[in-house]
Amino acid sequence: MKAIEAEGRRGIAIQADSADASAIEASVQKTVEALGGLDILINNAGILRMGDVKDISIEDIDATLDVNVRGPILAAKAAIPHLGAGGRIISIGSYFADRVPASMLGVYSASKSALVAFTQGLARELGPQGITANLVQPGSINTDMNPVDGPFGPTLKSLTATGEYGKGEDIAQAVVFLASANASYITGATLTVDGGANA
């Protein structure tokens, strides 16, 4: 928040459960009321629950689908009435939507591949209004959920063409581009930022 304000901008922080439909709708409404409108929606919430289909619990399946699929759909539904021409919806998926290197990632990968079809449909729906919808698919990014020094770090690094994990800034720059006027003719697209892991 301080970094935003240091740039002479206004910012607010709203806590909302991405699996709760009413919380999602309320967060969009609070944003519109506090900032006077809405130009860009970034669907960035996601969880990772791993397990083979025969072992994974119903609770983990439901949680994965609620946050990773239903959440972005509901956020878009709440945001669309407030977006005008030049508006942007950008969702964050995963490179595992295109390739599943381990069986225990099946449910998670399915949740992320659903965002591809959702984004394409949204692009068709919103294109006539001058609103774009795109998807960024990160690869192995050094985050709290998947740290470079974590148990999967060496394996995931070995899958990349660069031999390195990415940084949060790598994803941020992709999102900034898709949110900019420079990307006004890009919609329904998937931008994979994975260090060549899926090459």
N, CA, C and O of each residue as an XYZ file, in Angstrom:
796
protein
N       0.829     -1.191      0.000
C       0.000      0.000      0.000
C       0.870      1.249      0.000
O       0.594      2.201     -0.731
N       1.919      1.250      0.817
C       2.795      2.417      0.891
C       3.497      2.667     -0.433
O       3.715      3.816     -0.820
N       3.853      1.590     -1.131
C       4.519      1.748     -2.425
C       3.579      2.394     -3.436
O       4.007      3.208     -4.255
N       2.304      2.033     -3.380
C       1.315      2.630     -4.275
C       1.151      4.111     -3.957
O       1.153      4.954     -4.854
N       1.009      4.414     -2.678
C       0.810      5.796     -2.263
C       2.049      6.646     -2.546
O       1.933      7.843     -2.810
N       3.224      6.035     -2.493
C       4.467      6.759     -2.785
C       4.519      7.216     -4.237
O       5.234      8.159     -4.576
N       3.753      6.536     -5.093
C       3.676      6.910     -6.505
C       2.559      7.921     -6.766
O       2.251      8.246     -7.913
N       1.958      8.412     -5.677
C       0.888      9.391     -5.821
C      -0.444      8.784     -6.204
O      -1.328      9.480     -6.704
N      -0.594      7.491     -5.973
C      -1.825      6.779     -6.319
C      -2.591      6.399     -5.055
O      -2.052      6.425     -3.949
N      -3.850      6.050     -5.246
C      -4.661      5.558     -4.142
C      -4.731      4.040     -4.202
O      -4.798      3.458     -5.285
N      -4.716      3.410     -3.057
C      -4.845      1.966     -3.000
C      -5.641      1.557     -1.774
O      -5.640      2.252     -0.758
N      -6.313      0.434     -1.877
C      -7.031     -0.117     -0.728
C      -6.729     -1.605     -0.649
O      -6.405     -2.239     -1.654
N      -6.835     -2.149      0.542
C      -6.667     -3.588      0.747
C      -7.989     -4.153      1.240
O      -8.575     -3.649      2.198
N      -8.450     -5.200      0.578
C      -9.716     -5.836      0.934
C      -9.456     -7.317      1.128
O      -8.908     -7.970      0.240
N      -9.834     -7.846      2.253
C      -9.686     -9.281      2.499
C     -10.938     -9.994      2.024
O     -12.055     -9.618      2.379
N     -10.737    -11.035      1.210
C     -11.884    -11.777      0.694
C     -11.488    -13.227      0.449
O     -10.375    -13.507      0.003
N     -12.390    -14.133      0.740
C     -12.192    -15.560      0.512
C     -12.536    -15.865     -0.948
O     -13.675    -15.671     -1.373
N     -11.556    -16.341     -1.708
C     -11.764    -16.590     -3.137
C     -12.681    -17.776     -3.416
O     -13.025    -18.024     -4.571
N     -13.077    -18.501     -2.398
C     -14.023    -19.594     -2.567
C     -15.443    -19.173     -2.167
O     -16.372    -19.976     -2.249
N     -15.612    -17.920     -1.736
C     -16.886    -17.419     -1.226
C     -17.488    -16.433     -2.230
O     -16.957    -15.339     -2.422
N     -18.577    -16.814     -2.861
C     -19.179    -15.984     -3.906
C     -19.558    -14.599     -3.399
O     -19.322    -13.607     -4.088
N     -20.132    -14.516     -2.225
C     -20.563    -13.213     -1.714
C     -19.357    -12.347     -1.375
O     -19.410    -11.128     -1.539
N     -18.275    -12.952     -0.908
C     -17.059    -12.190     -0.592
C     -16.419    -11.642     -1.861
O     -15.916    -10.519     -1.868
N     -16.434    -12.427     -2.929
C     -15.885    -11.973     -4.208
C     -16.686    -10.784     -4.720
O     -16.118     -9.760     -5.099
N     -17.998    -10.924     -4.730
C     -18.846     -9.835     -5.216
C     -18.664     -8.579     -4.369
O     -18.601     -7.471     -4.904
N     -18.581     -8.749     -3.046
C     -18.412     -7.600     -2.154
C     -17.066     -6.915     -2.384
O     -16.980     -5.690     -2.310
N     -16.021     -7.685     -2.662
C     -14.708     -7.081     -2.873
C     -14.691     -6.228     -4.139
O     -14.069     -5.166     -4.162
N     -15.363     -6.680     -5.179
C     -15.451     -5.879     -6.405
C     -16.245     -4.611     -6.132
O     -15.848     -3.528     -6.563
N     -17.359     -4.731     -5.425
C     -18.197     -3.569     -5.139
C     -17.452     -2.560     -4.273
O     -17.532     -1.356     -4.518
N     -16.727     -3.040     -3.262
C     -15.953     -2.131     -2.401
C     -14.875     -1.409     -3.191
O     -14.605     -0.232     -2.952
N     -14.260     -2.113     -4.134
C     -13.231     -1.504     -4.969
C     -13.815     -0.386     -5.815
O     -13.252      0.705     -5.894
N     -14.935     -0.663     -6.441
C     -15.595      0.335     -7.288
C     -15.981      1.559     -6.466
O     -15.779      2.694     -6.897
N     -16.535      1.325     -5.288
C     -16.955      2.444     -4.434
C     -15.767      3.264     -3.950
O     -15.835      4.492     -3.901
N     -14.685      2.593     -3.593
C     -13.530      3.299     -3.034
C     -12.706      4.022     -4.091
O     -12.157      5.092     -3.827
N     -12.616      3.441     -5.294
C     -11.742      4.006     -6.323
C     -12.491      4.671     -7.469
O     -11.882      5.251     -8.368
N     -13.816      4.583     -7.430
C     -14.604      5.284     -8.434
C     -14.788      4.552     -9.747
O     -15.280      5.132    -10.715
N     -14.404      3.290     -9.796
C     -14.572      2.523    -11.026
C     -13.644      1.335    -11.061
O     -12.950      1.039    -10.089
N     -13.639      0.653    -12.202
C     -12.811     -0.533    -12.363
C     -12.342     -0.601    -13.812
O     -13.143     -0.496    -14.741
N     -11.042     -0.777    -13.992
C     -10.457     -0.872    -15.327
C      -9.870     -2.245    -15.609
O      -9.928     -2.730    -16.739
N      -9.306     -2.873    -14.582
C      -8.579     -4.128    -14.770
C      -8.920     -5.089    -13.636
O      -8.913     -4.710    -12.464
N      -9.218     -6.326    -13.994
C      -9.375     -7.401    -13.016
C      -8.254     -8.402    -13.251
O      -8.067     -8.885    -14.368
N      -7.514     -8.708    -12.200
C      -6.495     -9.748    -12.281
C      -6.891    -10.862    -11.324
O      -6.927    -10.669    -10.109
N      -7.185    -12.020    -11.881
C      -7.535    -13.195    -11.086
C      -6.242    -13.916    -10.722
O      -5.694    -14.672    -11.525
N      -5.759    -13.675     -9.498
C      -4.446    -14.176     -9.109
C      -4.500    -15.197     -7.980
O      -3.476    -15.802     -7.661
N      -5.641    -15.404     -7.379
C      -5.719    -16.361     -6.273
C      -5.626    -17.789     -6.810
O      -6.173    -18.099     -7.868
N      -4.942    -18.637     -6.087
C      -4.849    -20.038     -6.489
C      -4.317    -20.890     -5.355
O      -3.569    -20.411     -4.503
N      -4.705    -22.147     -5.348
C      -4.193    -23.085     -4.353
C      -3.696    -24.339     -5.068
O      -4.089    -24.631     -6.197
N      -2.839    -25.054     -4.392
C      -2.286    -26.294     -4.925
C      -2.580    -27.422     -3.949
O      -2.080    -27.429     -2.824
N      -3.389    -28.369     -4.385
C      -3.656    -29.584     -3.615
C      -3.266    -30.747     -4.509
O      -3.829    -30.917     -5.590
N      -2.318    -31.538     -4.069
C      -1.806    -32.617     -4.913
C      -2.264    -33.982     -4.416
O      -2.518    -34.179     -3.228
N      -2.362    -34.900     -5.339
C      -2.711    -36.278     -5.001
C      -3.245    -36.989     -6.227
O      -3.928    -36.387     -7.055
N      -2.931    -38.275     -6.344
C      -3.526    -39.067     -7.409
C      -5.043    -39.096     -7.225
O      -5.537    -38.969     -6.105
N      -5.767    -39.260     -8.306
C      -7.224    -39.221     -8.245
C      -7.771    -40.256     -7.263
O      -8.752    -39.995     -6.567
N      -7.145    -41.419     -7.206
C      -7.645    -42.458     -6.295
C      -7.442    -42.090     -4.828
O      -8.097    -42.654     -3.952
N      -6.543    -41.152     -4.555
C      -6.208    -40.799     -3.179
C      -6.711    -39.432     -2.732
O      -6.973    -39.233     -1.546
N      -6.848    -38.500     -3.649
C      -7.165    -37.123     -3.257
C      -8.562    -37.054     -2.651
O      -9.485    -37.724     -3.115
N      -8.705    -36.248     -1.625
C      -9.990    -36.168     -0.925
C     -10.983    -35.304     -1.704
O     -10.601    -34.445     -2.499
N     -12.250    -35.556     -1.453
C     -13.307    -34.741     -2.049
C     -13.136    -33.291     -1.618
O     -13.381    -32.375     -2.403
N     -12.717    -33.078     -0.377
C     -12.524    -31.719      0.133
C     -11.441    -30.990     -0.657
O     -11.586    -29.808     -0.968
N     -10.351    -31.697     -0.982
C      -9.284    -31.066     -1.757
C      -9.709    -30.800     -3.190
O      -9.328    -29.786     -3.776
N     -10.494    -31.704     -3.755
C     -11.021    -31.475     -5.111
C     -11.913    -30.238     -5.113
O     -11.762    -29.355     -5.957
N     -12.844    -30.181     -4.161
C     -13.765    -29.045     -4.095
C     -13.024    -27.737     -3.875
O     -13.326    -26.735     -4.523
N     -12.054    -27.739     -2.964
C     -11.293    -26.519     -2.681
C     -10.541    -26.049     -3.923
O     -10.521    -24.857     -4.228
N      -9.926    -26.986     -4.634
C      -9.172    -26.644     -5.843
C     -10.074    -26.023     -6.895
O      -9.733    -24.994     -7.477
N     -11.217    -26.638     -7.141
C     -12.130    -26.121     -8.158
C     -12.781    -24.817     -7.720
O     -12.991    -23.921     -8.537
N     -13.101    -24.708     -6.436
C     -13.728    -23.479     -5.935
C     -12.818    -22.269     -6.104
O     -13.259    -21.223     -6.579
N     -11.547    -22.406     -5.714
C     -10.635    -21.263     -5.765
C     -10.075    -21.055     -7.173
O     -10.037    -19.926     -7.661
N      -9.643    -22.127     -7.825
C      -8.918    -21.994     -9.091
C      -9.801    -21.816    -10.314
O      -9.352    -21.274    -11.324
N     -11.053    -22.265    -10.242
C     -11.950    -22.161    -11.403
C     -13.161    -21.282    -11.095
O     -13.404    -20.281    -11.768
N     -13.899    -21.665    -10.088
C     -15.124    -20.918     -9.766
C     -14.810    -19.479     -9.366
O     -15.536    -18.558     -9.740
N     -13.730    -19.284     -8.607
C     -13.351    -17.943     -8.159
C     -13.149    -16.969     -9.313
O     -13.763    -15.902     -9.318
N     -12.297    -17.305    -10.304
C     -12.121    -16.395    -11.433
C     -13.403    -16.146    -12.232
O     -13.629    -15.040    -12.721
N     -14.233    -17.171    -12.359
C     -15.494    -16.984    -13.076
C     -16.385    -15.995    -12.336
O     -16.954    -15.088    -12.944
N     -16.504    -16.170    -11.025
C     -17.359    -15.276    -10.238
C     -16.793    -13.862    -10.178
O     -17.548    -12.890    -10.199
N     -15.466    -13.740    -10.103
C     -14.851    -12.407    -10.086
C     -15.105    -11.683    -11.402
O     -15.409    -10.490    -11.414
N     -14.981    -12.409    -12.507
C     -15.259    -11.806    -13.808
C     -16.726    -11.392    -13.902
O     -17.043    -10.304    -14.384
N     -17.606    -12.258    -13.444
C     -19.047    -11.951    -13.475
C     -19.346    -10.670    -12.696
O     -20.152     -9.847    -13.130
N     -18.694    -10.509    -11.545
C     -18.915     -9.315    -10.725
C     -18.285     -8.074    -11.349
O     -18.809     -6.969    -11.204
N     -17.161     -8.254    -12.044
C     -16.430     -7.109    -12.588
C     -16.999     -6.588    -13.902
O     -16.950     -5.386    -14.164
N     -17.537     -7.476    -14.728
C     -17.955     -7.096    -16.089
C     -18.876     -5.875    -16.132
O     -18.671     -5.014    -16.988
N     -19.877     -5.753    -15.257
C     -20.745     -4.570    -15.348
C     -20.016     -3.242    -15.120
O     -20.528     -2.183    -15.482
N     -18.825     -3.299    -14.522
C     -18.088     -2.077    -14.205
C     -16.981     -1.763    -15.204
O     -16.359     -0.705    -15.118
N     -16.726     -2.663    -16.147
C     -15.652     -2.475    -17.111
C     -16.182     -1.825    -18.383
O     -17.253     -2.175    -18.880
N     -15.415     -0.878    -18.895
C     -15.780     -0.244    -20.154
C     -14.760     -0.564    -21.219
O     -13.879     -1.398    -21.010
N     -14.867      0.089    -22.359
C     -13.914     -0.108    -23.447
C     -12.503      0.132    -22.935
O     -12.244      1.102    -22.224
N     -11.601     -0.758    -23.303
C     -10.234     -0.684    -22.807
C     -10.035     -1.484    -21.533
O      -8.915     -1.583    -21.031
N     -11.104     -2.053    -21.008
C     -11.008     -2.860    -19.798
C     -10.239     -4.150    -20.044
O     -10.119     -4.614    -21.178
N      -9.726     -4.715    -18.970
C      -8.908     -5.913    -19.068
C      -9.297     -6.918    -17.978
O      -9.529     -6.551    -16.826
N      -9.361     -8.181    -18.371
C      -9.447     -9.274    -17.405
C      -8.264    -10.187    -17.692
O      -8.125    -10.713    -18.796
N      -7.419    -10.368    -16.693
C      -6.218    -11.195    -16.833
C      -6.235    -12.229    -15.716
O      -6.287    -11.886    -14.535
N      -6.191    -13.486    -16.100
C      -6.176    -14.560    -15.111
C      -4.792    -15.201    -15.077
O      -4.064    -15.221    -16.069
N      -4.460    -15.719    -13.909
C      -3.176    -16.390    -13.729
C      -3.433    -17.892    -13.645
O      -4.116    -18.371    -12.739
N      -2.875    -18.620    -14.604
C      -3.045    -20.067    -14.648
C      -1.778    -20.777    -14.220
O      -1.176    -20.437    -13.201
N      -1.376    -21.764    -15.002
C      -0.159    -22.522    -14.721
C       0.279    -23.246    -15.981
O      -0.545    -23.676    -16.788
N       1.594    -23.373    -16.137
C       2.098    -24.129    -17.290
C       1.718    -25.593    -17.204
O       1.819    -26.311    -18.199
N       1.285    -26.053    -16.044
C       0.800    -27.425    -15.905
C      -0.539    -27.632    -16.616
O      -1.012    -28.764    -16.718
N      -1.149    -26.564    -17.104
C      -2.363    -26.717    -17.906
C      -2.054    -27.382    -19.236
O      -2.921    -28.029    -19.823
N      -0.824    -27.228    -19.716
C      -0.432    -27.759    -21.015
C       0.290    -29.095    -20.938
O       0.265    -29.881    -21.885
N       0.926    -29.344    -19.814
C       1.700    -30.576    -19.677
C       1.667    -30.995    -18.212
O       1.879    -30.170    -17.323
N       1.405    -32.265    -17.961
C       1.274    -32.768    -16.585
C       2.401    -33.767    -16.342
O       2.293    -34.929    -16.731
N       3.491    -33.319    -15.696
C       4.660    -34.176    -15.553
C       4.570    -35.204    -14.428
O       5.444    -36.063    -14.303
N       3.515    -35.125    -13.603
C       3.371    -36.074    -12.496
C       1.896    -36.336    -12.255
O       1.078    -35.419    -12.331
N       1.554    -37.575    -11.967
C       0.144    -37.945    -11.810
C      -0.531    -37.186    -10.680
O      -1.731    -36.917    -10.751
N       0.213    -36.835     -9.642
C      -0.398    -36.168     -8.486
C      -0.819    -34.732     -8.802
O      -1.432    -34.070     -7.965
N      -0.491    -34.240    -10.012
C      -0.879    -32.893    -10.420
C      -2.146    -32.873    -11.272
O      -2.548    -31.811    -11.749
N      -2.777    -34.023    -11.470
C      -3.902    -34.119    -12.387
C      -5.056    -33.183    -12.080
O      -5.543    -32.500    -12.980
N      -5.503    -33.134    -10.845
C      -6.653    -32.298    -10.485
C      -6.275    -30.824    -10.563
O      -7.035    -30.009    -11.086
N      -5.101    -30.485    -10.044
C      -4.623    -29.097    -10.118
C      -4.512    -28.657    -11.580
O      -4.979    -27.578    -11.944
N      -3.900    -29.489    -12.408
C      -3.729    -29.148    -13.817
C      -5.071    -28.984    -14.512
O      -5.237    -28.097    -15.349
N      -6.021    -29.829    -14.172
C      -7.362    -29.703    -14.750
C      -7.983    -28.355    -14.395
O      -8.643    -27.729    -15.224
N      -7.766    -27.915    -13.158
C      -8.320    -26.618    -12.749
C      -7.692    -25.478    -13.536
O      -8.360    -24.488    -13.833
N      -6.430    -25.608    -13.871
C      -5.746    -24.551    -14.606
C      -6.047    -24.617    -16.100
O      -6.108    -23.578    -16.758
N      -6.233    -25.807    -16.642
C      -6.595    -25.890    -18.066
C      -8.010    -25.366    -18.292
O      -8.325    -24.894    -19.384
N      -8.858    -25.443    -17.281
C     -10.204    -24.880    -17.406
C     -10.148    -23.379    -17.669
O     -11.030    -22.831    -18.331
N      -9.120    -22.718    -17.157
C      -9.000    -21.275    -17.352
C      -8.706    -20.911    -18.804
O      -9.021    -19.804    -19.240
N      -8.107    -21.832    -19.553
C      -7.849    -21.580    -20.966
C      -9.173    -21.419    -21.706
O      -9.379    -20.434    -22.414
N     -10.062    -22.382    -21.541
C     -11.361    -22.324    -22.214
C     -12.197    -21.152    -21.703
O     -12.868    -20.473    -22.481
N     -12.151    -20.923    -20.407
C     -12.906    -19.806    -19.833
C     -12.440    -18.482    -20.430
O     -13.259    -17.637    -20.792
N     -11.138    -18.304    -20.532
C     -10.580    -17.064    -21.079
C     -10.972    -16.882    -22.537
O     -11.288    -15.769    -22.956
N     -10.956    -17.957    -23.315
C     -11.339    -17.862    -24.724
C     -12.811    -17.475    -24.864
O     -13.164    -16.638    -25.695
N     -13.660    -18.089    -24.050
C     -15.080    -17.738    -24.087
C     -15.325    -16.305    -23.659
O     -16.151    -15.604    -24.242
N     -14.592    -15.870    -22.623
C     -14.727    -14.504    -22.127
C     -14.284    -13.499    -23.187
O     -14.896    -12.442    -23.341
N     -13.218    -13.833    -23.916
C     -12.747    -12.947    -24.985
C     -13.824    -12.761    -26.046
O     -14.031    -11.650    -26.536
N     -14.509    -13.840    -26.401
C     -15.594    -13.755    -27.387
C     -16.753    -12.905    -26.860
O     -17.347    -12.113    -27.592
N     -17.056    -13.089    -25.580
C     -18.175    -12.355    -24.981
C     -17.895    -10.860    -24.889
O     -18.771    -10.040    -25.164
N     -16.667    -10.510    -24.501
C     -16.354     -9.115    -24.176
C     -15.712     -8.338    -25.323
O     -15.630     -7.111    -25.270
N     -15.257     -9.044    -26.357
C     -14.611     -8.370    -27.471
C     -15.430     -7.244    -28.084
O     -14.882     -6.174    -28.350
N     -16.722     -7.444    -28.319
C     -17.527     -6.370    -28.912
C     -17.600     -5.113    -28.044
O     -17.928     -4.035    -28.539
N     -17.294     -5.252    -26.749
C     -17.310     -4.094    -25.844
C     -15.937     -3.444    -25.716
O     -15.772     -2.477    -24.972
N     -14.949     -3.977    -26.444
C     -13.604     -3.417    -26.360
C     -12.851     -3.832    -25.115
O     -11.901     -3.164    -24.708
N     -13.272     -4.938    -24.504
C     -12.620     -5.465    -23.295
C     -11.873     -6.732    -23.682
O     -12.413     -7.586    -24.386
N     -10.642     -6.854    -23.227
C      -9.869     -8.050    -23.534
C      -9.814     -8.990    -22.333
O      -9.948     -8.573    -21.183
N      -9.611    -10.269    -22.635
C      -9.463    -11.306    -21.602
C      -8.291    -12.193    -22.011
O      -8.291    -12.769    -23.099
N      -7.312    -12.298    -21.150
C      -6.121    -13.091    -21.442
C      -5.682    -13.878    -20.226
O      -6.133    -13.642    -19.105
N      -4.783    -14.827    -20.482
C      -4.318    -15.741    -19.440
C      -2.794    -15.765    -19.433
O      -2.159    -15.888    -20.480
N      -2.218    -15.645    -18.247
C      -0.774    -15.815    -18.065
C      -0.554    -17.142    -17.350
O      -1.166    -17.410    -16.316
N       0.328    -17.971    -17.911
C       0.618    -19.277    -17.314
C       2.059    -19.292    -16.799
O       2.991    -19.522    -17.569
N       2.240    -19.051    -15.512
C       3.591    -19.099    -14.961
C       4.130    -20.530    -14.911
O       3.382    -21.499    -14.785
N       5.433    -20.619    -15.012
C       6.115    -21.878    -14.734
C       6.547    -21.882    -13.284
O       5.802    -21.439    -12.410
N       7.736    -22.376    -13.022
C       8.243    -22.438    -11.655
C       8.743    -21.061    -11.240
O       9.782    -20.592    -11.703
N       7.986    -20.430    -10.363
C       8.290    -19.087     -9.887
C       8.589    -19.180     -8.394
O       7.892    -19.876     -7.655
N       9.610    -18.487     -7.965
C      10.033    -18.531     -6.570
C       9.028    -17.784     -5.695
O       9.118    -16.567     -5.531
N       8.072    -18.523     -5.137
C       7.032    -17.962     -4.274
C       6.949    -18.775     -2.993
O       7.594    -19.815     -2.859
N       6.154    -18.294     -2.060
C       5.956    -19.037     -0.803
C       5.368    -20.417     -1.069
O       5.686    -21.373     -0.362
N       4.506    -20.528     -2.089
C       3.850    -21.798     -2.379
C       4.799    -22.786     -3.061
O       4.621    -23.999     -2.954
N       5.816    -22.256     -3.767
C       6.718    -23.118     -4.521
C       8.142    -22.540     -4.500
O       8.652    -22.125     -5.541
N       8.784    -22.509     -3.329
C      10.095    -21.858     -3.231
C      11.192    -22.624     -3.974
O      11.154    -23.849     -4.090
N      12.162    -21.870     -4.467
C      13.261    -22.475     -5.215
C      14.052    -23.451     -4.354
O      14.634    -24.406     -4.870
N      14.077    -23.213     -3.036
C      14.809    -24.108     -2.133
C      13.885    -25.137     -1.476
O      14.257    -25.769     -0.487
N      12.682    -25.301     -2.027
C      11.729    -26.268     -1.489
C      12.015    -27.673     -1.996
O      12.965    -27.883     -2.751
N      11.196    -28.636     -1.583
C      11.447    -30.035     -1.938
C      11.362    -30.340     -3.430
O      11.952    -31.315     -3.895
N      10.635    -29.517     -4.185
C      10.488    -29.771     -5.616
C      11.429    -28.916     -6.460
O      11.488    -29.073     -7.680
N      12.164    -28.013     -5.814
C      13.011    -27.066     -6.523
C      13.961    -27.688     -7.535
O      13.924    -27.310     -8.706
N      14.807    -28.623     -7.131
C      15.768    -29.189     -8.089
C      15.101    -29.850     -9.295
O      15.569    -29.704    -10.424
N      14.013    -30.573     -9.056
C      13.321    -31.236    -10.166
C      12.715    -30.223    -11.118
O      12.849    -30.352    -12.335
N      12.047    -29.213    -10.571
C      11.389    -28.220    -11.416
C      12.411    -27.387    -12.188
O      12.180    -27.040    -13.346
N      13.528    -27.070    -11.559
C      14.583    -26.340    -12.276
C      15.109    -27.163    -13.445
O      15.420    -26.617    -14.504
N      15.207    -28.457    -13.256
C      15.743    -29.317    -14.314
C      14.805    -29.410    -15.512
O      15.239    -29.777    -16.604
N      13.528    -29.084    -15.328
C      12.566    -29.138    -16.424
C      12.654    -27.923    -17.342
O      12.170    -27.961    -18.473
N      13.273    -26.842    -16.853
C      13.299    -25.617    -17.641
C      14.434    -25.632    -18.660
O      15.421    -26.351    -18.503
N      14.275    -24.827    -19.702
C      15.349    -24.667    -20.685
C      16.469    -23.801    -20.128
O      17.624    -23.932    -20.534
N      16.125    -22.913    -19.193
C      17.106    -21.985    -18.630
C      17.849    -22.563    -17.431
O      18.914    -22.072    -17.057
N      17.281    -23.608    -16.830
C      17.877    -24.170    -15.624
C      17.647    -23.328    -14.390
O      18.324    -23.507    -13.377
N      16.703    -22.416    -14.464
C      16.446    -21.488    -13.359
C      14.965    -21.366    -13.054
O      14.116    -21.588    -13.917
N      14.672    -21.012    -11.820
C      13.328    -20.578    -11.440
C      13.114    -19.154    -11.956
O      14.070    -18.407    -12.168
N      11.854    -18.793    -12.153
C      11.525    -17.417    -12.480
C      11.291    -16.610    -11.212
O      11.249    -17.147    -10.105
N      11.142    -15.305    -11.408
C      10.875    -14.384    -10.308
C       9.460    -13.829    -10.451
O       8.884    -13.825    -11.539
N       8.924    -13.370     -9.350
C       7.597    -12.754     -9.393
C       7.522    -11.628    -10.406
O       6.492    -11.425    -11.048
N       8.628    -10.892    -10.547
C       8.668     -9.780    -11.497
C       8.460    -10.249    -12.930
O       7.925     -9.505    -13.751
N       8.878    -11.474    -13.240
C       8.689    -12.002    -14.590
C       7.207    -12.104    -14.935
O       6.795    -11.804    -16.056
N       6.424    -12.526    -13.969
C       4.979    -12.636    -14.176
C       4.340    -11.257    -14.169
O       3.453    -10.969    -14.972
N       4.798    -10.408    -13.257
C       4.252     -9.051    -13.174
C       4.422     -8.305    -14.491
O       3.513     -7.598    -14.926
N       5.571     -8.456    -15.124
C       5.810     -7.745    -16.384
C       4.905     -8.259    -17.501
O       4.463     -7.486    -18.351
N       4.629     -9.563    -17.500
C       3.697    -10.116    -18.488
C       2.299     -9.543    -18.278
O       1.607     -9.206    -19.239
N       1.891     -9.436    -17.022
C       0.572     -8.886    -16.706
C       0.506     -7.405    -17.081
O      -0.489     -6.950    -17.645
N       1.567     -6.654    -16.768
C       1.603     -5.226    -17.113
C       1.443     -5.043    -18.622
O       0.708     -4.165    -19.073
N       2.136     -5.877    -19.398
C       2.008     -5.779    -20.856
C       0.575     -6.037    -21.304
O       0.022     -5.262    -22.085
N      -0.026     -7.113    -20.820
C      -1.392     -7.451    -21.247
C      -2.410     -6.415    -20.784
O      -3.463     -6.258    -21.403
N      -2.102     -5.709    -19.698
C      -3.002     -4.667    -19.206
C      -2.829     -3.350    -19.945
O      -3.662     -2.453    -19.821
N      -1.757     -3.228    -20.709
C      -1.428     -1.962    -21.356
C      -2.137     -1.794    -22.694
O      -2.702     -2.741    -23.242
N      -2.094     -0.564    -23.208
C      -2.659     -0.276    -24.524
C      -1.896     -1.005    -25.623
O      -2.432     -1.220    -26.710
N      -0.652     -1.388    -25.351
C       0.144     -2.110    -26.344
C      -0.430     -3.479    -26.672
O      -0.102     -4.066    -27.703
N      -1.293     -3.988    -25.787
C      -1.880     -5.320    -25.982
C      -3.354     -5.240    -26.356
O      -4.099     -6.196    -26.144
N      -3.775     -4.127    -26.903
C      -5.204     -3.927    -27.158
C      -5.769     -4.885    -28.208
O      -6.979     -5.106    -28.250
N      -4.904     -5.458    -29.060
C      -5.380     -6.391    -30.083
C      -5.104     -7.844    -29.699
O      -5.199     -8.741    -30.536
N      -4.767     -8.067    -28.444
C      -4.528     -9.417    -27.941
C      -5.665     -9.782    -27.003
O      -5.860     -9.135    -25.974
N      -6.408    -10.809    -27.352
C      -7.468    -11.282    -26.460
C      -7.723    -12.765    -26.706
O      -7.550    -13.262    -27.818
N      -8.133    -13.453    -25.662
C      -8.329    -14.896    -25.739
C      -7.018    -15.651    -25.826
O      -6.994    -16.821    -26.207
N      -5.924    -14.984    -25.472
C      -4.591    -15.555    -25.645
C      -4.035    -16.100    -24.328
O      -4.442    -15.695    -23.239
N      -3.099    -17.023    -24.469
C      -2.380    -17.569    -23.327
C      -0.908    -17.253    -23.492
O      -0.294    -17.611    -24.497
N      -0.342    -16.578    -22.499
C       1.087    -16.247    -22.491
C       1.755    -17.107    -21.419
O       1.528    -16.915    -20.225
N       2.574    -18.049    -21.859
C       3.245    -18.937    -20.924
C       4.623    -18.375    -20.603
O       5.423    -18.104    -21.498
N       4.886    -18.205    -19.307
C       6.145    -17.626    -18.827
C       6.794    -18.671    -17.937
O       6.634    -18.646    -16.717
N       7.539    -19.605    -18.563
C       7.988    -20.782    -17.819
C       9.461    -21.142    -18.029
O       9.871    -22.262    -17.724
N      10.251    -20.210    -18.542
C      11.655    -20.526    -18.754
C      11.882    -21.661    -19.734
O      12.923    -22.318    -19.706
N      10.904    -21.889    -20.601
C      11.031    -22.937    -21.603
C      10.730    -24.336    -21.111
O      11.075    -25.310    -21.781
N      10.097    -24.462    -19.961
C       9.812    -25.793    -19.410
C       8.898    -26.595    -20.330
O       9.039    -27.813    -20.430
N       7.970    -25.932    -20.997
C       7.049    -26.643    -21.883
C       7.473    -26.586    -23.347
O       6.694    -26.933    -24.235
N       8.707    -26.147    -23.601
C       9.190    -26.047    -24.981
C       9.348    -27.441    -25.583
O       9.745    -27.572    -26.741
